Amino acid sequence: MNLLSILHRILFLLLATVLMPSWSNATETAAERIRSTVEFMASVGSRISGYPGSERATDYIADTFTELGLEGVTRDQFEVTVPVDKGSELIIEDTGERILLKGLWPNLVRTTTTAPEGLVAPLIYGGDGSFGALDDKAVEGSIVLMEFNTWNLWLNAASLGAAGFIFIEPEATSWRQADSKYVLAPLDVPRFWIEREAGERLRRDLDRGELTVRLKSRMDWERHPTWNIWGKISGTDPLLKDETIVVEAYYDG
C-alpha cells in the first residue's frame, strides 16, 4: 500500500469520526460512530456528482458539521464533468428476459454506451480472467461473464478480442478492485456490474449450454454541480491557535 492510500484511509477515518449523528450519546464508541456514518453513506446509492446520492451526502455532512458546532460551515459550489449512467441492461435473446446492469467507470473518455440497438454476442464465462480459465473459450467477439475480485485480469480477455464484460457482484470487495476495472486509454470495451444472484444464475445457465445476449447501455458525460464543505474548529493554545491544520477527505467514493 502506498503512502497516498494510507493517507486517504486516515483522512476518511477522521472524517467519519467527526461526522457522528447528533443523537450519539456519551457511551457510544468511536467504532459505532464510524459505522453509523459509513452505513448512511452506503445507503444513498452513488455519491458521484450528478446522482441524487451526491446531494444527500452533501446535506448530511453540512448538517452534521452545523449540529456539532463547527464555525463558518459553508458549501463551496463548482461544476465538474462526470459520466452519468442512463441505464444498462442485458437481454437474453432466446427468452427476451431483461436483467439490469450498472455501467462501470469509463476507459478514459469511452463510456459504456452501446449503439441504440445494442451489442449482440455470445456470452461466455471467464472465471478469474486468467488465460487458463479462458482456454478453449471462443473469446473473440464474445461478452465475458467473470468474477469481480480478479484485479485487472479482464485485460487478458480484452487482448483476445472480447467485446464486453459483465462482472459478478462479490460477497465483499474494495475500491482497489474497482479501480482495476478501467484503463487510462479509450478502449472500446464496455464493462458492467451484475447483482450476485443474477450473475450466478447466468453462470449456471452457461454450464448447461450456449447463450446469446444483447447488451444495451447509455452513459453520457454531463456537467453537474458539486460542493466542498468547510467548517472550522478554533484553536485554544495561545501560541498555536492561529496556525491552520487542514483535515480533508473525499465523500463521493
Backbone as CSV, one residue per row, in Angstrom:
resi,resn,N_x,N_y,N_z,CA_x,CA_y,CA_z,C_x,C_y,C_z
1,MET,0.851,-1.188,0.000,0.000,0.000,0.000,0.890,1.243,0.000
2,ASN,0.638,2.210,-0.931,1.490,3.387,-0.990,1.058,4.430,0.040
3,LEU,1.882,5.456,0.182,1.637,6.477,1.207,0.329,7.208,0.961
4,LEU,0.018,7.486,-0.311,-1.221,8.194,-0.617,-2.432,7.398,-0.165
5,SER,-2.413,6.073,-0.390,-3.523,5.225,0.037,-3.683,5.249,1.554
6,ILE,-2.558,5.199,2.264,-2.613,5.232,3.732,-3.205,6.556,4.207
7,LEU,-2.770,7.665,3.607,-3.291,8.969,3.997,-4.779,9.079,3.725
8,HIS,-5.232,8.540,2.579,-6.664,8.578,2.262,-7.463,7.839,3.326
9,ARG,-6.959,6.685,3.778,-7.674,5.917,4.800,-7.720,6.664,6.129
10,ILE,-6.591,7.264,6.496,-6.558,8.018,7.747,-7.529,9.187,7.692
11,LEU,-7.534,9.903,6.582,-8.413,11.061,6.458,-9.874,10.654,6.467
12,PHE,-10.203,9.518,5.831,-11.592,9.067,5.857,-12.018,8.726,7.277
13,LEU,-11.153,8.055,8.014,-11.500,7.707,9.392,-11.685,8.959,10.247
14,LEU,-10.847,9.972,10.006,-11.019,11.223,10.733,-12.355,11.862,10.415
15,LEU,-12.723,11.891,9.137,-13.999,12.464,8.738,-15.152,11.671,9.326
16,ALA,-15.066,10.345,9.232,-16.150,9.508,9.737,-16.321,9.657,11.243
17,THR,-15.212,9.841,11.952,-15.302,10.007,13.403,-15.954,11.331,13.759
18,VAL,-15.622,12.384,13.007,-16.217,13.694,13.272,-17.699,13.704,12.931
19,LEU,-18.083,13.004,11.831,-19.460,13.070,11.357,-20.363,12.104,12.111
20,MET,-20.395,12.204,13.413,-21.277,11.354,14.212,-22.665,11.975,14.224
21,PRO,-23.728,11.160,14.227,-25.072,11.709,14.336,-25.221,12.485,15.638
22,SER,-26.075,13.527,15.623,-26.200,14.395,16.785,-26.781,13.676,17.978
23,TRP,-27.507,12.563,17.757,-28.124,11.849,18.871,-27.170,10.876,19.544
24,SER,-25.926,10.800,19.080,-24.978,9.884,19.702,-24.804,10.234,21.169
25,ASN,-24.817,9.227,22.028,-24.639,9.506,23.451,-23.193,9.255,23.867
26,ALA,-22.925,9.604,25.105,-21.538,9.578,25.569,-20.956,8.178,25.597
27,THR,-21.821,7.166,25.651,-21.307,5.806,25.752,-21.050,5.163,24.396
28,GLU,-21.461,5.825,23.342,-21.255,5.249,22.014,-19.766,5.243,21.685
29,THR,-19.279,4.141,21.162,-17.861,4.027,20.857,-17.539,4.683,19.532
30,ALA,-16.250,4.963,19.338,-15.809,5.531,18.066,-16.159,4.591,16.919
31,ALA,-16.024,3.290,17.151,-16.346,2.320,16.103,-17.814,2.412,15.700
32,GLU,-18.692,2.602,16.689,-20.121,2.723,16.381,-20.420,4.009,15.620
33,ARG,-19.728,5.086,15.966,-19.914,6.346,15.252,-19.468,6.217,13.798
34,ILE,-18.322,5.565,13.623,-17.832,5.354,12.261,-18.811,4.482,11.486
35,ARG,-19.304,3.414,12.124,-20.232,2.513,11.454,-21.497,3.248,10.995
36,SER,-22.045,4.102,11.874,-23.284,4.798,11.517,-23.071,5.722,10.322
37,THR,-21.907,6.372,10.272,-21.614,7.247,9.139,-21.431,6.451,7.857
38,VAL,-20.669,5.366,7.942,-20.440,4.541,6.764,-21.753,3.946,6.264
39,GLU,-22.610,3.492,7.185,-23.887,2.913,6.783,-24.757,3.936,6.064
40,PHE,-24.754,5.178,6.554,-25.529,6.202,5.844,-24.954,6.440,4.456
41,MET,-23.642,6.620,4.391,-23.018,6.895,3.100,-23.259,5.766,2.093
42,ALA,-23.324,4.541,2.598,-23.547,3.395,1.717,-25.010,3.235,1.321
43,SER,-25.904,3.966,1.992,-27.338,3.778,1.763,-27.909,4.694,0.693
44,VAL,-27.132,5.664,0.216,-27.698,6.692,-0.662,-27.433,6.409,-2.141
45,GLY,-26.873,5.246,-2.462,-26.520,4.972,-3.847,-25.238,5.691,-4.220
46,SER,-25.035,5.875,-5.514,-23.812,6.531,-5.970,-23.731,7.948,-5.430
47,ARG,-22.550,8.320,-4.922,-22.312,9.672,-4.434,-21.521,10.508,-5.438
48,ILE,-21.341,9.971,-6.653,-20.699,10.747,-7.713,-21.587,11.933,-8.063
49,SER,-21.000,13.069,-8.354,-21.763,14.250,-8.754,-22.682,13.900,-9.928
50,GLY,-23.900,14.429,-9.873,-24.875,14.129,-10.916,-25.882,13.081,-10.515
51,TYR,-25.643,12.406,-9.374,-26.577,11.411,-8.850,-27.214,11.957,-7.570
52,PRO,-28.442,11.523,-7.251,-29.103,12.026,-6.040,-28.289,11.805,-4.767
53,GLY,-27.533,10.719,-4.707,-26.735,10.430,-3.525,-25.695,11.494,-3.235
54,SER,-25.251,12.211,-4.250,-24.257,13.271,-4.048,-24.836,14.387,-3.191
55,GLU,-26.047,14.838,-3.512,-26.658,15.916,-2.737,-27.037,15.453,-1.338
56,ARG,-27.501,14.205,-1.201,-27.846,13.695,0.121,-26.622,13.635,1.024
57,ALA,-25.492,13.188,0.464,-24.254,13.134,1.254,-23.791,14.530,1.627
58,THR,-23.917,15.473,0.695,-23.542,16.853,0.976,-24.374,17.422,2.118
59,ASP,-25.688,17.217,2.055,-26.575,17.719,3.112,-26.219,17.097,4.462
60,TYR,-25.937,15.799,4.450,-25.609,15.097,5.699,-24.373,15.686,6.353
61,ILE,-23.346,15.908,5.554,-22.098,16.430,6.108,-22.280,17.862,6.603
62,ALA,-22.905,18.714,5.787,-23.087,20.106,6.185,-23.962,20.210,7.438
63,ASP,-25.048,19.440,7.475,-25.939,19.489,8.644,-25.229,18.997,9.903
64,THR,-24.434,17.941,9.761,-23.742,17.392,10.922,-22.656,18.345,11.405
65,PHE,-21.939,18.967,10.473,-20.954,19.987,10.878,-21.632,21.079,11.708
66,THR,-22.811,21.511,11.244,-23.535,22.566,11.958,-23.988,22.088,13.332
67,GLU,-24.532,20.866,13.413,-25.000,20.314,14.684,-23.862,20.159,15.681
68,LEU,-22.671,19.892,15.186,-21.520,19.724,16.067,-20.913,21.047,16.516
69,GLY,-21.421,22.141,15.954,-20.952,23.452,16.386,-19.721,23.959,15.661
70,LEU,-19.395,23.377,14.497,-18.271,23.916,13.737,-18.609,25.332,13.281
71,GLU,-17.585,26.167,13.207,-17.785,27.567,12.841,-17.747,27.734,11.326
72,GLY,-18.535,28.676,10.836,-18.454,29.080,9.429,-18.675,27.955,8.442
73,VAL,-19.646,27.109,8.707,-19.909,25.992,7.787,-20.430,26.544,6.466
74,THR,-19.728,26.245,5.391,-20.096,26.751,4.067,-20.001,25.647,3.032
75,ARG,-20.741,25.847,1.948,-20.671,24.939,0.797,-20.081,25.719,-0.373
76,ASP,-18.968,25.252,-0.856,-18.286,25.899,-1.973,-18.674,25.145,-3.244
77,GLN,-19.578,25.705,-4.050,-20.099,25.003,-5.233,-19.255,25.278,-6.464
78,PHE,-19.040,24.234,-7.248,-18.385,24.354,-8.547,-18.893,23.225,-9.428
79,GLU,-18.608,23.262,-10.691,-19.105,22.255,-11.628,-17.990,21.315,-12.057
80,VAL,-18.374,20.061,-12.287,-17.444,19.056,-12.795,-18.122,18.290,-13.927
81,THR,-17.311,17.699,-14.769,-17.823,16.846,-15.841,-17.721,15.400,-15.384
82,VAL,-18.857,14.698,-15.402,-18.904,13.337,-14.862,-19.698,12.423,-15.804
83,PRO,-19.401,11.107,-15.776,-20.202,10.158,-16.550,-21.453,9.773,-15.766
84,VAL,-22.617,9.895,-16.409,-23.886,9.590,-15.759,-24.548,8.410,-16.464
85,ASP,-24.795,7.343,-15.695,-25.397,6.124,-16.237,-26.888,6.356,-16.456
86,LYS,-27.330,6.271,-17.702,-28.736,6.465,-18.043,-29.520,5.157,-18.064
87,GLY,-28.822,4.054,-17.824,-29.496,2.764,-17.803,-28.766,1.738,-18.656
88,SER,-28.630,0.536,-18.105,-27.961,-0.556,-18.812,-28.723,-1.840,-18.550
89,GLU,-28.792,-2.709,-19.551,-29.484,-3.972,-19.370,-28.892,-5.036,-20.267
90,LEU,-29.097,-6.270,-19.841,-28.702,-7.448,-20.600,-29.980,-8.180,-20.989
91,ILE,-30.124,-8.476,-22.266,-31.314,-9.166,-22.772,-30.898,-10.546,-23.267
92,ILE,-31.554,-11.584,-22.752,-31.318,-12.949,-23.239,-32.101,-13.119,-24.529
93,GLU,-31.439,-13.335,-25.628,-32.084,-13.333,-26.936,-33.152,-14.407,-27.070
94,ASP,-32.913,-15.607,-26.546,-33.873,-16.710,-26.724,-35.166,-16.496,-25.958
95,THR,-35.085,-15.874,-24.797,-36.258,-15.751,-23.924,-36.791,-14.330,-23.800
96,GLY,-35.970,-13.354,-24.164,-36.383,-11.968,-24.002,-36.231,-11.447,-22.583
97,GLU,-35.689,-12.263,-21.670,-35.503,-11.828,-20.284,-34.555,-10.635,-20.236
98,ARG,-34.894,-9.658,-19.388,-34.083,-8.452,-19.238,-33.499,-8.400,-17.821
99,ILE,-32.198,-8.161,-17.743,-31.503,-8.095,-16.458,-30.822,-6.743,-16.358
100,LEU,-31.089,-6.030,-15.273,-30.487,-4.715,-15.088,-29.005,-4.830,-14.754
101,LEU,-28.227,-3.936,-15.329,-26.792,-3.862,-15.081,-26.433,-2.452,-14.639
102,LYS,-25.220,-2.295,-14.130,-24.690,-0.976,-13.810,-23.378,-0.793,-14.561
103,GLY,-23.268,0.300,-15.280,-22.054,0.563,-16.031,-20.892,0.926,-15.124
104,LEU,-19.706,0.457,-15.463,-18.506,0.796,-14.699,-17.857,2.063,-15.262
105,TRP,-16.851,2.522,-14.573,-16.201,3.788,-14.917,-15.640,3.735,-16.342
106,PRO,-15.723,4.832,-17.088,-15.246,4.835,-18.480,-13.761,4.523,-18.598
107,ASN,-13.404,3.977,-19.749,-11.994,3.878,-20.128,-11.593,5.237,-20.697
108,LEU,-10.928,6.040,-19.876,-10.599,7.424,-20.202,-11.894,8.171,-20.534
109,VAL,-12.165,8.466,-21.825,-13.411,9.157,-22.194,-14.463,8.198,-22.746
110,ARG,-14.102,6.939,-22.967,-15.025,5.991,-23.606,-15.933,5.372,-22.556
111,THR,-17.205,5.727,-22.607,-18.170,5.219,-21.640,-18.689,3.857,-22.079
112,THR,-19.651,3.318,-21.309,-20.231,2.003,-21.614,-21.329,2.078,-22.667
113,THR,-21.546,3.236,-23.257,-22.619,3.408,-24.236,-22.444,2.461,-25.423
114,THR,-23.559,1.804,-25.786,-23.585,0.954,-26.976,-24.425,1.643,-28.051
115,ALA,-24.452,1.065,-29.239,-25.363,1.541,-30.279,-26.801,1.372,-29.788
116,PRO,-27.751,2.160,-30.294,-29.132,2.074,-29.810,-29.717,0.671,-29.868
117,GLU,-29.343,-0.100,-30.876,-29.863,-1.469,-30.991,-29.140,-2.445,-30.070
118,GLY,-28.070,-2.013,-29.450,-27.334,-2.859,-28.526,-26.229,-3.655,-29.182
119,LEU,-25.509,-4.370,-28.366,-24.410,-5.230,-28.805,-24.836,-6.679,-28.638
120,VAL,-24.967,-7.406,-29.744,-25.394,-8.807,-29.719,-24.171,-9.694,-29.871
121,ALA,-24.018,-10.646,-28.944,-22.830,-11.506,-28.963,-23.075,-12.736,-28.100
122,PRO,-22.268,-13.785,-28.311,-22.329,-14.938,-27.392,-21.836,-14.529,-26.012
123,LEU,-22.390,-15.147,-24.979,-21.928,-14.933,-23.609,-21.109,-16.139,-23.182
124,ILE,-19.924,-15.897,-22.630,-19.087,-16.977,-22.121,-18.707,-16.666,-20.680
125,TYR,-18.330,-17.694,-19.926,-17.887,-17.493,-18.548,-16.371,-17.516,-18.509
126,GLY,-15.779,-16.438,-17.997,-14.325,-16.312,-17.985,-13.676,-16.535,-16.648
127,GLY,-14.456,-16.940,-15.629,-13.873,-17.255,-14.330,-13.090,-16.106,-13.739
128,ASP,-11.820,-16.371,-13.425,-10.971,-15.340,-12.822,-10.222,-14.516,-13.864
129,GLY,-10.482,-14.766,-15.147,-9.853,-13.985,-16.206,-8.473,-14.449,-16.609
130,SER,-7.941,-15.462,-15.956,-6.617,-15.966,-16.319,-6.687,-16.659,-17.682
131,PHE,-5.544,-16.776,-18.321,-5.527,-17.449,-19.611,-5.963,-18.910,-19.478
132,GLY,-5.665,-19.519,-18.323,-6.112,-20.886,-18.095,-7.620,-20.995,-18.086
133,ALA,-8.283,-20.018,-17.447,-9.745,-20.035,-17.390,-10.367,-19.787,-18.761
134,LEU,-9.618,-19.121,-19.648,-10.131,-18.793,-20.980,-9.776,-19.853,-22.014
135,ASP,-9.006,-20.846,-21.606,-8.576,-21.892,-22.529,-9.786,-22.596,-23.135
136,ASP,-9.743,-22.797,-24.470,-10.822,-23.467,-25.215,-12.103,-22.647,-25.276
137,LYS,-12.065,-21.366,-24.882,-13.234,-20.499,-24.999,-13.091,-19.621,-26.239
138,ALA,-14.197,-19.414,-26.930,-14.204,-18.533,-28.101,-14.353,-17.100,-27.617
139,VAL,-13.233,-16.492,-27.239,-13.256,-15.181,-26.594,-13.543,-14.060,-27.582
140,GLU,-12.949,-14.119,-28.754,-13.072,-13.019,-29.709,-14.532,-12.768,-30.076
141,GLY,-14.959,-11.518,-29.905,-16.320,-11.143,-30.244,-17.358,-11.527,-29.212
142,SER,-16.946,-12.132,-28.094,-17.886,-12.568,-27.064,-17.975,-11.548,-25.931
143,ILE,-19.053,-11.652,-25.165,-19.198,-10.912,-23.923,-18.815,-11.856,-22.795
144,VAL,-17.913,-11.439,-21.943,-17.344,-12.317,-20.926,-17.980,-12.045,-19.571
145,LEU,-18.599,-13.056,-18.998,-19.087,-13.017,-17.618,-17.960,-13.518,-16.738
146,MET,-17.560,-12.748,-15.737,-16.446,-13.179,-14.899,-16.578,-12.614,-13.493
147,GLU,-15.738,-13.107,-12.602,-15.773,-12.686,-11.206,-15.177,-11.282,-11.073
148,PHE,-15.684,-10.518,-10.106,-15.238,-9.136,-9.941,-13.873,-9.049,-9.273
149,ASN,-13.645,-9.826,-8.241,-12.397,-9.726,-7.474,-11.249,-10.438,-8.192
150,THR,-10.914,-9.933,-9.370,-9.882,-10.554,-10.205,-8.863,-9.519,-10.692
151,TRP,-8.804,-8.386,-9.974,-7.897,-7.309,-10.332,-8.059,-6.941,-11.798
152,ASN,-6.971,-6.816,-12.558,-7.096,-6.387,-13.952,-6.935,-7.542,-14.939
153,LEU,-7.224,-8.772,-14.493,-7.082,-9.917,-15.391,-8.094,-9.903,-16.533
154,TRP,-9.109,-9.041,-16.453,-10.035,-8.907,-17.574,-9.308,-8.471,-18.847
155,LEU,-8.152,-7.826,-18.671,-7.393,-7.375,-19.835,-6.883,-8.540,-20.670
156,ASN,-6.763,-9.735,-20.060,-6.384,-10.915,-20.853,-7.422,-11.180,-21.931
157,ALA,-8.693,-11.195,-21.525,-9.763,-11.441,-22.495,-9.890,-10.277,-23.469
158,ALA,-9.657,-9.056,-22.976,-9.706,-7.898,-23.873,-8.649,-8.018,-24.961
159,SER,-7.459,-8.518,-24.596,-6.389,-8.682,-25.583,-6.710,-9.764,-26.608
160,LEU,-7.629,-10.655,-26.240,-8.051,-11.720,-27.161,-9.281,-11.341,-27.974
161,GLY,-9.739,-10.095,-27.817,-10.823,-9.610,-28.660,-12.206,-9.653,-28.058
162,ALA,-12.315,-9.759,-26.727,-13.636,-9.755,-26.085,-14.369,-8.457,-26.408
163,ALA,-15.687,-8.559,-26.597,-16.486,-7.392,-26.976,-17.001,-6.622,-25.776
164,GLY,-17.042,-7.252,-24.609,-17.552,-6.592,-23.415,-17.417,-7.499,-22.211
165,PHE,-17.685,-6.941,-21.023,-17.522,-7.689,-19.777,-18.688,-7.431,-18.843
166,ILE,-19.076,-8.483,-18.107,-20.060,-8.372,-17.042,-19.438,-9.006,-15.802
167,PHE,-19.246,-8.214,-14.755,-18.601,-8.689,-13.539,-19.650,-9.016,-12.482
168,ILE,-19.526,-10.206,-11.898,-20.484,-10.676,-10.897,-20.173,-10.044,-9.545
169,GLU,-21.189,-9.491,-8.921,-21.041,-8.894,-7.593,-20.441,-9.906,-6.615
170,PRO,-19.365,-9.555,-5.937,-18.758,-10.456,-4.953,-19.409,-10.280,-3.587
171,GLU,-19.080,-11.184,-2.676,-19.594,-11.050,-1.313,-18.964,-9.860,-0.603
172,ALA,-17.714,-9.556,-0.924,-17.031,-8.389,-0.364,-15.960,-7.965,-1.356
173,THR,-15.665,-6.662,-1.374,-14.653,-6.181,-2.303,-14.044,-4.895,-1.760
174,SER,-13.257,-4.201,-2.572,-12.596,-2.976,-2.150,-12.542,-2.007,-3.320
175,TRP,-12.256,-0.744,-2.993,-12.152,0.246,-4.064,-10.989,-0.068,-4.998
176,ARG,-9.984,-0.747,-4.495,-8.832,-1.077,-5.346,-9.224,-2.069,-6.434
177,GLN,-10.143,-2.997,-6.102,-10.644,-3.902,-7.138,-11.394,-3.115,-8.209
178,ALA,-12.244,-2.177,-7.783,-12.992,-1.367,-8.745,-12.045,-0.511,-9.582
179,ASP,-10.992,-0.026,-8.951,-10.033,0.837,-9.633,-9.286,0.097,-10.741
180,SER,-9.283,-1.223,-10.668,-8.573,-2.014,-11.683,-9.469,-2.416,-12.849
181,LYS,-10.708,-1.949,-12.863,-11.650,-2.367,-13.901,-11.788,-1.353,-15.020
182,TYR,-10.884,-0.382,-15.080,-10.846,0.533,-16.211,-9.392,0.858,-16.517
183,VAL,-9.151,1.391,-17.703,-7.793,1.768,-18.105,-7.792,3.217,-18.569
184,LEU,-6.638,3.834,-18.511,-6.499,5.240,-18.898,-6.197,5.365,-20.387
185,ALA,-6.992,4.671,-21.184,-6.945,4.747,-22.642,-8.377,4.502,-23.123
186,PRO,-8.784,5.094,-24.253,-10.176,4.989,-24.710,-10.499,3.623,-25.323
187,LEU,-10.288,2.560,-24.558,-10.541,1.205,-25.028,-12.045,0.979,-25.158
188,ASP,-12.492,0.630,-26.347,-13.923,0.478,-26.632,-14.408,-0.908,-26.217
189,VAL,-14.421,-1.134,-24.916,-14.895,-2.402,-24.349,-15.788,-2.069,-23.161
190,PRO,-17.112,-2.109,-23.329,-17.997,-1.779,-22.204,-17.912,-2.810,-21.093
191,ARG,-17.983,-2.326,-19.846,-17.858,-3.195,-18.681,-18.995,-2.879,-17.709
192,PHE,-19.550,-3.941,-17.093,-20.743,-3.781,-16.272,-20.662,-4.610,-14.995
193,TRP,-21.484,-4.220,-14.035,-21.663,-4.905,-12.750,-23.036,-5.547,-12.762
194,ILE,-23.113,-6.822,-12.363,-24.394,-7.509,-12.257,-24.561,-8.017,-10.827
195,GLU,-25.779,-7.924,-10.302,-26.021,-8.406,-8.948,-25.726,-9.888,-8.847
196,ARG,-25.277,-10.286,-7.669,-24.723,-11.625,-7.479,-25.699,-12.746,-7.874
197,GLU,-26.949,-12.633,-7.418,-27.908,-13.702,-7.699,-28.124,-13.875,-9.195
198,ALA,-28.283,-12.767,-9.914,-28.484,-12.843,-11.362,-27.225,-13.350,-12.064
199,GLY,-26.060,-12.906,-11.601,-24.809,-13.357,-12.212,-24.558,-14.837,-12.016
200,GLU,-24.833,-15.334,-10.805,-24.646,-16.762,-10.542,-25.620,-17.599,-11.366
201,ARG,-26.824,-17.084,-11.564,-27.798,-17.820,-12.382,-27.344,-17.887,-13.832
202,LEU,-26.800,-16.787,-14.338,-26.265,-16.809,-15.701,-25.126,-17.812,-15.839
203,ARG,-24.270,-17.845,-14.816,-23.150,-18.795,-14.858,-23.656,-20.231,-14.918
204,ARG,-24.697,-20.542,-14.127,-25.263,-21.894,-14.154,-25.914,-22.193,-15.504
205,ASP,-26.567,-21.191,-16.097,-27.172,-21.385,-17.423,-26.110,-21.692,-18.465
206,LEU,-24.951,-21.046,-18.342,-23.867,-21.304,-19.295,-23.308,-22.714,-19.130
207,ASP,-23.366,-23.250,-17.923,-22.930,-24.635,-17.712,-23.804,-25.616,-18.492
208,ARG,-25.057,-25.198,-18.747,-25.992,-26.089,-19.434,-26.013,-25.894,-20.949
209,GLY,-25.436,-24.806,-21.419,-25.448,-24.585,-22.863,-25.074,-23.160,-23.228
210,GLU,-25.103,-22.866,-24.517,-24.688,-21.561,-25.017,-25.809,-20.541,-24.866
211,LEU,-25.402,-19.282,-24.726,-26.351,-18.175,-24.625,-25.906,-17.055,-25.554
212,THR,-26.881,-16.469,-26.234,-26.633,-15.251,-26.999,-27.373,-14.120,-26.308
213,VAL,-26.688,-13.012,-26.114,-27.264,-11.909,-25.346,-27.128,-10.598,-26.110
214,ARG,-27.901,-9.609,-25.654,-27.833,-8.261,-26.215,-27.557,-7.282,-25.069
215,LEU,-26.477,-6.556,-25.183,-26.124,-5.527,-24.205,-26.607,-4.179,-24.711
216,LYS,-27.335,-3.452,-23.864,-27.769,-2.106,-24.212,-27.415,-1.166,-23.064
217,SER,-26.785,-0.046,-23.398,-26.337,0.866,-22.347,-26.240,2.279,-22.884
218,ARG,-26.482,3.220,-21.977,-26.286,4.637,-22.299,-25.643,5.303,-21.096
219,MET,-24.498,5.910,-21.311,-23.797,6.665,-20.274,-23.253,7.930,-20.919
220,ASP,-23.677,9.078,-20.400,-23.311,10.359,-21.003,-22.398,11.162,-20.090
221,TRP,-21.500,11.920,-20.714,-20.722,12.903,-19.976,-21.582,14.149,-19.790
222,GLU,-21.698,14.626,-18.549,-22.541,15.783,-18.246,-21.840,16.700,-17.245
223,ARG,-22.247,17.964,-17.246,-21.765,18.928,-16.252,-22.760,18.982,-15.111
224,HIS,-22.244,18.831,-13.877,-23.109,18.856,-12.703,-22.421,19.601,-11.568
225,PRO,-23.217,20.219,-10.678,-22.615,20.894,-9.522,-22.137,19.892,-8.480
226,THR,-21.121,20.288,-7.779,-20.654,19.536,-6.620,-20.174,20.549,-5.586
227,TRP,-19.828,20.075,-4.388,-19.560,21.010,-3.307,-18.380,20.562,-2.451
228,ASN,-17.531,21.518,-2.130,-16.631,21.364,-0.997,-17.352,21.913,0.226
229,ILE,-17.255,21.231,1.354,-17.927,21.658,2.575,-16.852,22.008,3.599
230,TRP,-16.932,23.219,4.111,-15.908,23.707,5.014,-16.497,23.977,6.398
231,GLY,-15.736,23.675,7.402,-16.081,24.047,8.768,-14.797,24.263,9.549
232,LYS,-14.885,25.056,10.592,-13.676,25.437,11.328,-13.848,25.135,12.817
233,ILE,-12.794,24.598,13.412,-12.707,24.430,14.863,-11.555,25.313,15.338
234,SER,-11.876,26.330,16.105,-10.833,27.274,16.537,-9.874,26.619,17.519
235,GLY,-8.631,27.007,17.437,-7.638,26.517,18.369,-7.741,27.210,19.720
236,THR,-7.167,26.591,20.730,-7.216,27.168,22.083,-5.840,27.492,22.638
237,ASP,-4.807,26.888,22.082,-3.468,27.159,22.576,-3.071,28.593,22.206
238,PRO,-2.636,29.404,23.165,-2.335,30.822,22.875,-1.218,31.013,21.857
239,LEU,-0.306,30.060,21.760,0.797,30.201,20.822,0.487,29.611,19.443
240,LEU,-0.340,28.580,19.406,-0.551,27.840,18.155,-1.927,28.041,17.537
241,LYS,-2.830,28.766,18.215,-4.228,28.809,17.766,-4.415,29.457,16.386
242,ASP,-3.465,30.266,15.948,-3.595,30.919,14.654,-3.001,30.094,13.509
243,GLU,-2.383,28.965,13.839,-1.903,28.067,12.788,-3.066,27.216,12.286
244,THR,-3.007,26.839,11.031,-4.111,26.098,10.407,-3.686,24.677,10.067
245,ILE,-4.495,23.731,10.479,-4.328,22.330,10.076,-5.557,21.951,9.269
246,VAL,-5.363,21.454,8.071,-6.459,21.075,7.190,-6.646,19.564,7.221
247,VAL,-7.848,19.123,7.591,-8.222,17.713,7.518,-9.193,17.575,6.356
248,GLU,-8.840,16.745,5.390,-9.610,16.665,4.152,-9.915,15.206,3.827
249,ALA,-11.099,14.940,3.296,-11.442,13.584,2.855,-12.481,13.665,1.754
250,TYR,-12.417,12.722,0.826,-13.441,12.615,-0.213,-14.730,12.058,0.386
251,TYR,-15.862,12.431,-0.188,-17.109,11.797,0.239,-17.923,11.296,-0.964
252,ASP,-17.323,11.285,-2.148,-18.060,10.824,-3.343,-17.721,9.389,-3.723
253,GLY,-16.854,8.700,-2.958,-16.490,7.347,-3.324,-15.807,6.656,-2.167
